[in-house]
Amino acid sequence: MSARILEGTSLAAERLQKLKPRLTLLKKNGITPCLAIVLIGADWASQTYVGLKQERAKEIGIDAKLYHMPETVSQGETERLIAKLNSDVTVHGIIVQLPAPKKWDVDRLVRAIAPEKDVDALGSQRFFNHPTPQAILALLKAHHISFKGKRVALIGYGRLVGRPLSKLLESTGVAHTVYSPSHGNIDQCCLKEDIVISATGKKVITPDKIQPGAVVVNAAEDLNFDDIKEVAGALTPAKGGVGPLTVALLLENVVRASERIS
């Protein structure tokens, strides 16, 4: 029996629709929310995801400006661009599309974004919620999947998903086990867990590593959907799961940033 599909596209559309009255009010006050997207290099996946953010922003009336930097750009030049965007009163949110070039100091890079414009919530001072972790929780809640009494596995401990999601789960009292290369136990997952959230960017989950009937959330397209769906009880799709909700929550943060100055 195939897994129940945890789709997020319609949920994202609903959230975006709810932003429209707030956007209308902002525009009546002379404010057009603006998201500045800094993209470095020509990574295909990054360009695709940036394109999706621009499309959804345009659909609801948010101005998404792309600053596409060449692969040869230095970190200093990129941080100077961010400083300029920080000072631009017409820009309400700034993101740097990761991954950044190798050998860059990513902590320093994201800290360069002014906290009140850090709509990806990657800096040390946070005015907003992390979009992807919040999207995962919203997706599970919408599909009536509770953490109560469940054993939870989080695979991956990266900057965008794993680390902030782990902290979010801790803050809400959800016990969970982290499996990642840095924890040295990624090969031990996840036969005993009821809910498995994968965010490694690599295909480390195979059908023999999850228990039959488990809920599997794929936050980074890092599993084989067709194989897993025959074992899992519920599963996010290869496309249209966490991704669309993440974009919607990012744009919610942009609107919130705009409302702070209205």
N, C-alpha and C positions, 0 to 999 in steps of 0.2 A: 504493500500500500504506500502510495506516494505521500510526502509530507504536505501539511497545510502550508500555504504560501503566505508569508507575512509581507504583503505589499505596502509600499509607502507612498506611491505616486499620488493616489487620491487624497491621502492624509495631508501631503504637502500642498496640494491644490487648495484644500480647505483652509489651511493656515494662511496661505498667500491671499486668498479671497478676503479673509478677515482683516488683513492689513489695509485694504483699500479705503475704508472710511477714515482711518488715521492718516493715510497719505493725502486724501482729499483735504482734510483739515490743515495739514502742514502746508499744502500748496496755497490754500486760502490765506495763510500767513506769510506767503512769499518764500517758502522753503521747499526746494526740490532735493530730497535725500540723495546723497552722492556717495558711492562706494568706489574707492581707488584700489585697483588690483595691480600689484607689482608681480610681473612674471619674468623670470630669468631663464634664458635659453630656449631650447626647442623640444623639450620633453613632450611627447605626443599625449600622454595621459593627462599631464598638467594643462596643456592647451585645450583638450577636450572638456575638462572639468571647468576651466575658466569660461569657455564658451557657454556652458550650461548656466553658470551663474549670471552671465551677461544677458542671456535670453530670458531667464526668469525675472531678473530685475527690470528689464524693458517692458515685460508683459504687465507689470503692476505700477510702472511709473517711477522706478528708481533709476537714477543715472549711474551706470557702471562704466567707469573709465579705465581702460587698460593701458598700463605702462609696461611695454614689452622691451626688456633689456636684452642685449646680446649675451651670449655665453662668456664673452671676454670681459664683461663688465667687472669691476672690482667691488668688494664689499663696501669700501669707503664711498664709492660713487653711488651705490644703491642706498646707503644710509643718508647721504646728502639729499637724494630724491625724497626719501621718507621725511626728512626734516622739513623740506619744502611743503610737502603734503600736510604735515602737522600744522603748519602755519597758515594753510589755505582754509579760510572760513567757509568756503563752499563745499569742502570735502568733509563728510561726517564719519566715514568709516574707511579704514585702510587694512588691507591684508597683503601679505607676501605669500604667493602660492608656493608651497613647499612640495618637493625637496629643493633646498638651496644647493648651489655648487659645493662639491666636496672641499673640505678644508676651511670652509667658512665657519665663523663662530655664530651659530644659529641663535643661541641665547642672546648674544649682543644684538643681532639683527632684529629679533622680534621686540626686544626691549627698546629699540629705537622708535617704535610706534608709540605715539602719545596714548596713555591708558584710556582716555575718553574716546579714542578712535580705534582702539584695538578690538574690533568686532569678532575676531577669531579667538580672543581671550587667551593669547599665548604668552603674554608678558607676565611679569611678576606682580603687577598691580592690575586687578581685574574689575572692570565695571560691568562686564557682561558674562553670560553663561557660555561654556564651550559648546559650539553647535553640534558636533558629531556625538559626543556623549549624551547630550540632551535629546538628540534625535533617536538614539537607541532606546532610551527610556520611554520616550513618547510613543515609539513604534510598538514596544511590548505592551504598554498600557492600553493603547488603542485596540490591540488584538487580545485584550483580557488575559495577559500572561503576567502572573505575579511572581515576585522573588520569594514570597513568604514560604518558608519551609523547604526551599530548593537549594541544591548544591550548585554553585555557580563557578564557572571557569572563565577567566579572561586571558586570552592568548595574545601576547604582545604587550609591550610597555613603552610604546613610542609617545612622542610629544603631542601628536594630534588627537589620538584616541585612547590608547591604553592607559597612559599615566593619568590624564585628567578623569577618565572614566573610573579608574580604580579609586581615586580620591573621592569622586562623587558617590560611588557605592558605599565607601567607608562612612561618609557623612550622613548617609541615609540608613545606616545600620545593616547593610547587606554584606554578609560574610562571603568571601570569594577567594579563590586561589588564582594567583598570577602564574602563567606559564610563558616564559620568554627566554631567548638566548642569554640575556643578562642575568636571569635567575637560574640558568643552567638546568632547567627541567622541562624544556619544550617537548622532548620525546616521550614524556610520561603522561601527557594529556590523552584523553579526558573521559575515560570509560565510566567514571562514577558520577559525573556531573549531570544535572538535569537541564541546565542552561549553559550553553557554550557561546561566548562572544569572541569572535576572531578578528584581529586587527593587526596582523603582522606584515601584510603586503606580500606574503609568500604562501604557497599552497602546502601548508603543513598539516591540514586536517584531511584525513582520509576516512572512509566509512568504518574501518576497523578501530579508529581512535575515539569514536563516540558510542554511547550506549543507545540501543534502539529506543525511539520515542523522544529523544532529547530535543530541546529547542536550540536551534543553531542560528546565530545572527552573524552575518558576514558583513563586516564594516569596511573591508578593504579589498573586495574581490579576490580573496586569497583561498578559495576552495573550489572544488569541482562540483558544481550544482547538481548535475545529472546523477553523479554517484551518491552524493550525500542525501538527496531527496528520497532515496529508497530506504534509508535507515532512520532519518530524523522524523520526529513527530510534527515539527513546524520549522520552517526555514525561510530566510529572506531570499528573494530571487537574485539572479546574477545581475540584473539591472532593475531599478525601480523599487529598491528596498530602503536602505538607510540613506543613500545618496540624495534623493530628492528632498527628503526631510531635513537633511543637513543644510542644503541650500536655502530652504524656507526659513530655518532658524537663524542662519547667517543674516538673511535679509530682515528678519524681525529685529535683530540687533542693530542693523543700520537705521531702521525706523526709530528705534529707541534712542539711538545716539542723536538723531535729528530732533527728536522731541525734547531732548535735554536743553537745547538752545532756543526752542520756539517760545 
